[in-house]
Amino acid sequence: MTALAATDPSRAPEAGLWYNHSGKGAVEIRPCGTTGAEAKRLCGFIVWLRDPNGRDGKPLTDGYNSNPAKRGRPICGLPVLGDLQRSSAGGWDFGWVYDPEQGSAFDAAIVAKARDQLVLTGYKGVRFFSKSFVWKRAPDDLPRCDGGSGPSQARAPAAAPTVQKVAVETPPLPAKASEARAELAAASKGLIAPRPVPAVRPTIRLQ
């Protein structure tokens, strides 16, 4: 491992695009964030699916998640690896892996055995009860279901929808209503306003 790879997780041999063990999907492994502790850890997100749609023709969702509120999340872009920290034994450990086909999460460790081979180990608490899977390196130009073109592509914010203003015209008055209004206006010109009646105060006689 080079000195740069030791300090920059994005240069670690485990980073990049990988086909999972089933070959049904590909995961991009990259730093979990850009600053702080998150920038020193690795996470993984599904970025390619061999069959992105279900039998109903709609994009696959996280339908087996134990949390009903998350079952509508799209599989494309789903986080499946997280919180992986560099291990003194080599590779990355102390993280988690999520299996959308079971809707369950497990403790996880990953290590690159070769440039094109990564071993993912899932376990529950102790390594004695563990299971390992071999992932293969995917090409950098892999068509991505999330619309990206590579691990380092920055996503542009979505443009605000354009609101189209519609001019509302006042409908013309019916013919009879127009004539009635014209006659009323003409008649009002000949009317003379009545003169005001002076106020009359009552006379009070003192006896």
N, C-alpha and C positions, 0 to 999 in steps of 0.2 A: 504494500500500500504506500502510495506517495504521500509526502507531507501535506500536499494540497487536499488530497482525498481525506486525510485524517482530520482536517479542520473544516472542510466544506462538505456537508452531507450530500449535496447535489452531485458531487464528484465521486461519491462512494460507489464501489462496484455493484452494490445492491440497488442503486438508483436507476431509473429508466423504465422502459416498457417490457412487460413480461406476460407471456401466455400462461394462464393458470394450468393446473394439472389436468383439468378436463378438456382443455382446448376450446371451451365454449366462450371464454372471455379473456380479455387482456387488462392488466392492471398497470397503471402508472405509479411508480414509487418515487416520491419526491419529498422535500422538507415540508413539515406540517404547517409552517408559517414563514414569515420573512424577518421577524424580530424576536428577541428574547429566547426563552427555552424552546418555543415551538420551532424556531429556525434550526435547532440542533437535533431535532428528532425527525424520524421518517414516518410518512403516512402513505397509504395506497388507495387509489380510486379507480373504479372500473371505467375504461375509456373506449372499449371495443367489445362488441357482442356478435357472435356468429349468427344468432337468431335474436334480433333486438325486439321482435314483436311476439305476442302470445297467439294462441289459437283464434282469439277474437280479432286479430289484426291490430290491436292496440299495443303501444310500448309496454314492455314488462315493468312491473312494479314490485316493491318489497312486500309481497303479499303474505309471506310466512313470518313476518316480524312478530315477536311476542307482544310488542306494544301496538295496539290497534291504530293509534294515532300516526304511526309511521308506515303503515301498510300501503299508502298511496305514493310513497317516494319512488321516483323512477330508478330502475336498476342502473341505467347509464349515468355515470357520475357518482354512483354510490360509494361512500367510504367503506373499505373492507379491511384496511390495515391502519393502525393508529398507535401513537405514543411509543414508537420503537426507539430505544436508546442504545447508544453504542456500548457494546459489551467488551470487557477486558479480555474475554475468551475468544473474541473475534466475532464479527457480524454485529447484529442488532437484536436486542432482547427486551424483556419487561414490557412488551406492548400487547396489543390484542388483534385478533383476526375475526372478522364477521363472515359467516357463511349464509348468504341469502337463500340458499336452497333448503336450509334448516331453520333459518330465523334465529340462530344462536351465535353467541360470541365466545371465544376462547382466548386464553393467554397465548402469546405468539413470540416466535423468534425467527429471524431470517439470516441467511448467510450465503454469499456467493461462492460456490465451489469452483466455478470457472467463469470466464467472461460471459458465456451463453447459458449458464446453469445456476439456478438459485434454489436453495432448499428452505421451504417453509415448515416450521414445526409448530403444531398446535398442541396445547396441553392445558390441564386444569390444576393450577397450583404447583404441582411438582412434575418434573420432567419424566418421572418413572411411568406416568400414565400419559404418554404422548403419541402423536402420529405425525409423520413427516410426508411432505409432498414435494415433488420436483417441478419447478417452473422453468420454462425456456424463454430465452430472449426473443422479443418481438422486434420487427424492423421499425425504425424511426418514422418511416412514412406510412405506417399502418393507418388506414382510414378510421377516423375516430367517430364514435357515435355522439360525442359531446360537441362536435363541430370544430374542434381544435385541429391543428396541423402538426403539433409537436409539444414536447414537455414544457418548453419555455415560452409558449405563446401566451401573451397577455390578452385577457378578455376585455373587449370594449364594452362599456355600459350600454344597456339597451336604450335605444332612442325613445323619447317620450312620444306617445301617440299623437298624431296630428288631429286636432279637433276641427272639423269642417263646419263653418258657420252657414246656416241656412237662412236666407232672407224670407220673412213672413209678410205677405201682402195683406192689407185690410180689404176684405171683400166689399164690392160696391153695394150700396143700399138698394133694395128692391124699388122698382119704378114708382109704385104707389107711395111708398114711404118718402121718396125724394120729392114728389109733387106735394104731399101734405106738408113737408117741412118748408117748401118754397111759399105755399099759401100762408102758412103761419107767420113767416118772416114778413111778407107783404102786408098782412093785416096789422101786424104790430106797429108798422110805421104810422098808421093813421090814428092810433090811440093817443088820447091826451091824458096825462097823469092827473089824477084829482088833486085839488089844492089841499094842503094840510088844514085840519080843523083846529082853530085856536083853543087852547085849554081854558076852561071856565072854572074859576075858583068860587066856591060857595061863599055867600055873604053871611057873616055871623054878626048878629045884633046883640049887643050887651044890654041887659036890662038893669 
